[in-house]
Amino acid sequence: MNVLFIHYPFFGGPQDQALRLAGPLAARGVATSVVPPDEPGNAAEHLCAAGLEVVPLPLHRLRAIPDPLTASLCGRAIGLEDADRDLGVLIGT
């Protein structure tokens, strides 16, 4: 399984790349799932219409933080453990 996270809810370049990659990957036996943010936008609709598996999740945009401890604490504060759990369910771990 190939999981592509796309942090933008509107259809554009990253979503187009996912569509272009899905066909060649499927020909090689690799299923593609796209994880867009669970926000208003048209990306999920376009990707679903093209036949890709789409699993919207509440994706958070943690910006670059130089200190790993601070980054970890910020991630916990905004609920990234939930995103990790949701991803684990998606990929079957």
N, C-alpha and C positions, 0 to 999 in steps of 0.2 A: 504494500500500500504506500502511496506517495501522498503526503499531507502537505498542502500549501497554505500557509497563513498569509492572508492579505489584509492589512490593517486599514483599508480604505473602503467605505461602504458604497461608493459609486463606481460604476463600470468605467474602466480605463485601461492603461497600459499593463499593470500587473495582472488584471483579470484576463486580458487578451492573451497574455503569455500562458496563463493556466490553460486556456482553451487550446492554444496552439500545441502545448506539450501533451495534453491529454490523449490525443489521437496516437502519436508515435509511442507513447508509453503503454497505451492499451494494446497496441500491436505486439508489444514485448511482454504482455501479461502483467502489467503494473496498473492497478486501479488508482485513480486519482480522486482524492477528496479535497475540497477547498473549504477553509475555515475563514469566513469573513466576519467582521464585527457585527454583533447583534444591535444594529443601529439603523435608523431610516436611511434608505438608499436603494439603488436599483441593481447593484452587483449580484446579489443572491438570485434575483429573478432571472437575470441574463444567463448566469451559470447553470441554474436548474433547467432553463429552457434548452440549453445546449446538451443536456444529459449528464452533467457532472453531479456527483454527490456533493451536496452543500450542507454544512453543519455550522450555522451561525452560533457564535459564542460571544459572551461579553469580553472582548479583548481590551486590555489596558495598554496604554502607550507609556511604558516606563522609559524615561529619557536617560541619556548617558549620565551616570553618576560615578565619579572616579573611585570612591571608597566602596569596596565590595560589601562591607558590613552595612553601611547606610543603604546601599541598593537593596540588600536582602530585607532589611527592616521596612523599607518603602514598599517593596513587593508584597510583603505580608500585610501591610496596612491597607493596600488597595485590593486585596483578595486574590493574589496570583495563585495561591494554593488551590483555589476553586478551579481556576483555569487549567492547572496541571491535572487535577482530578478529572475534569471534563475531557481533556485530551487523552488521558489514560483510558477512559471509557470508549472514546472514539476509536483508538487504535487497538483496543482489546488487551490491555495490560492490567 
